[in-house]
Amino acid sequence: MALDHLDTAQLVALAAALGWASGLRLYAVVFLTGLAGALGWLPLPAGLQVLQHPLVLGVAGLMLAVEFFADKVPGLDSLWDGLHTLLRIPAGAALAGAVFGGDQAAWATVAALLGGTLAASSHVAKATTRAAINTSPEPLSNIAMSLAGDALVPAMLWLAVSHPLWFGGVLAVFVVASVVVTLLLFKFLRALVRRLRGRLGGKPSAA
């Protein structure tokens, strides 16, 4: 069912969702949001209406397809994440800020800061998790995690608009989990790198 307008709670939730989801699947966020606006399912704020443009939809759709397959290949997914580190975070901030536009500068600034922070948390958690999974020789866990991300992004965007309060609770859980997972897996990866260096360099003999 299409919405006629978005209230304040929905706008805040949408800004948070755009920021957070951009850290996972930036091109999916741009494409799905623009498509929802173009089809009349979602009344996009003025700052986001550019996403409805056919050119933007076409490019975002193409990059979405590329990312979908790149994210399923062990090793290539981590390379893709690394290349997008400098893109996902500012893009998440820009999309979140655009929800309120220039007419509400204070809200737009706060939304941009929130969006950038959420994008950073989800991106770092995703990149760290996938790097840890890539240490396993079997590819199924990698593909399963990628498909979970593919499904999670549209689900969270829908929840933000349809049930903003529920979205806030779910998002809080994800953010806390992201911080915990990032810290744990970072320690794991650091220890793994040290072991590999030790094997490659050889251990010094005891005096």
Secondary structure, 3 states (H helix, E strand, C coil): CCCCCCCHHHHHHHHHHHHHHHHHHHHHHHHHHHHHHHCCCCCCCHHHHHHHCHHHHHHHHHHHHHHHHHCCCCCHHHHHHHHCHHHHHHHHHHHHHHCCCHHHHHHHHHHHHHHHHHHHHHHHHHHHHHHHHCCCCCCHHHHHHHHHHHHHHHHHHHHHHHCHHHHHHHHHHHHHHHHHHHHHHHHHHHHHHHHHHHHHHCCCCCC
